[in-house]
Amino acid sequence: MGRSRRTIPEELLLLALDPTTGTTAQPQSLDLGLAGAQLVELALAGRIAPDGDRIAVVMPRPTGDPTLDSALELLRRRGSPVRAVHWIGGPRLGLRQTYLSHLERCGMVHAVAGQMCGVLPTTRYQASESAVSREIRARLDNAIRTGVPPDPRTAALAALAHAVGLGKHLYPGNEGRSSRSRLRDLIRHDPMGGLVAHAVMDVQNGVAAQPRRAQPAGAAPGAVPGPVRQPAARATAEAAGMPVPSRHGHGHGSMARVGAR
């Protein structure tokens, strides 16, 4: 994969940068979003693919992007598909700074040194290429305004922006309420982006740490024991009209199709 195109993690980070303060909105959830955005970028590059609510490496060949290739290698070393929530919820120390430093080297942001309380050194990052940030924002605005299904990259970016809570940053106040709602709805246009976005939200809500509850005795096949939330991949697949795994099997023969809502 060449470096002529900005990656989804880079675009997500540029969306999160506040042009006034030079800080990033939603910094804690943004770190989860960046890890998820790497998965989407690797999927678009044909290196990984969803396997139910797990992520499987289908082509271990490097992409040429060092940060993505590091994630790809970690996934490959797992040896078997890994649950998206476990991957996204794992330690990602320094990932945001890695991407900020990369954007600085590319000239898209510049570092501004400062001090906190007049003592502690701080670094803020201001966008240098405002045209780039405007183009990214315009893609989201266009998808929200027109209702036309966006391309997979824009759909995935929208899903992740919603998942990390950037809606109120991008479309603030009561006047932005309908735009925030439509941003959330764009999650259904890209199954992989939707799966990852749901996993990001599950990690924030602590769902990843909760054991799955057993099916009650005498329950009808496929019944959902309430009030357990559906796995992210199943909910995403149902919304997109994709095949979803049966609760009683994991092979291809156990896939069932549900209609799009």
HELIX and SHEET records of a PDB file:
HELIX    1   1 ILE A    8  ALA A   16  1                                   9    
HELIX    2   2 PRO A   27  LEU A   44  1                                  18    
HELIX    3   3 PRO A   66  ARG A   78  1                                  13    
HELIX    4   4 ALA A   84  ILE A   88  1                                   5    
HELIX    5   5 LEU A   95  ARG A  105  1                                  11    
HELIX    6   6 SER A  130  THR A  146  1                                  17    
HELIX    7   7 PRO A  152  ALA A  163  1                                  12    
HELIX    8   8 GLY A  167  LEU A  170  1                                   4    
HELIX    9   9 ASN A  174  GLY A  176  5                                   3    
HELIX   10  10 ARG A  177  ASP A  185  1                                   9    
HELIX   11  11 LEU A  186  HIS A  189  5                                   4    
HELIX   12  12 PRO A  191  GLN A  204  1                                  14    
HELIX   13  13 VAL A  207  ALA A  209  5                                   3    
HELIX   14  14 ALA A  232  ALA A  240  1                                   9    
HELIX   15  15 HIS A  252  SER A  254  5                                   3    
SHEET    1   A 3 ILE A  48  ASP A  51  0                                        
SHEET    2   A 3 ARG A  54  VAL A  57 -1                                        
SHEET    3   A 3 VAL A  82  ARG A  83 -1                                        
SHEET    1   B 2 VAL A 109  MET A 116  0                                        
SHEET    2   B 2 LEU A 120  ALA A 127 -1                                        
SHEET    1   C 2 PRO A 243  PRO A 245  0                                        
SHEET    2   C 2 MET A 255  ARG A 257 -1                                        
END                                                                             
